[in-house]
Amino acid sequence: MVIIAEYPQKNAMFGHLDARARVKAAREWIANTTGVALTDTEYKLYLGLFRSQVERRLA
């Protein structure tokens, strides 16, 4: 869901927010939808892991 929040839904759901507010809103959305409360650090970690995996596949 971190990836959904950052890519497909970034403009639709969170487009009016700056990066910090987007992360906060996305974390709240994830918690409300799944019951899983990610910390700011966990959110950024999962996003970074995804970006790294994409970079490795494209290289």
C-alpha positions in Angstrom: 0.0 0.0 0.0 3.0 2.3 0.4 3.6 1.9 -3.3 0.0 2.5 -4.1 0.0 5.7 -2.0 3.2 7.0 -3.7 2.6 6.1 -7.3 -1.0 5.3 -8.6 -2.8 7.4 -5.9 -0.2 10.1 -5.4 -2.1 12.6 -7.5 -5.6 11.3 -7.0 -5.7 11.0 -3.2 -2.7 12.9 -2.0 -1.8 15.3 -4.9 -2.7 18.5 -2.9 -0.2 17.6 -0.2 3.5 18.2 0.2 5.8 15.2 0.7 5.6 15.2 4.5 1.9 15.6 4.6 1.5 12.9 1.9 3.4 10.4 4.0 1.3 11.3 7.1 -2.0 11.0 5.1 -0.9 7.8 3.5 0.1 6.2 6.8 -3.4 7.1 8.2 -5.0 5.7 5.1 -3.1 2.4 5.4 -3.9 2.2 9.1 -7.6 2.8 8.5 -7.8 0.4 5.6 -5.6 -2.5 7.0 -5.3 -1.9 10.7 -1.5 -1.8 10.3 0.1 1.4 11.8 3.4 2.1 10.1 5.9 4.4 11.6 7.3 7.2 9.5 10.6 5.2 9.4 8.9 2.0 8.3 7.0 3.8 5.5 10.2 5.3 4.2 12.0 2.0 4.5 9.4 0.1 2.4 9.4 2.9 -0.2 13.2 2.9 -0.4 13.3 -0.9 -0.7 10.9 -0.8 -3.6 12.8 2.0 -5.4 16.0 0.0 -5.0 14.4 -3.1 -6.4 13.2 -1.2 -9.4 16.6 0.4 -10.0 18.3 -3.1 -9.9 15.8 -4.5 -12.4 16.3 -1.5 -14.8 20.1 -1.6 -14.6 
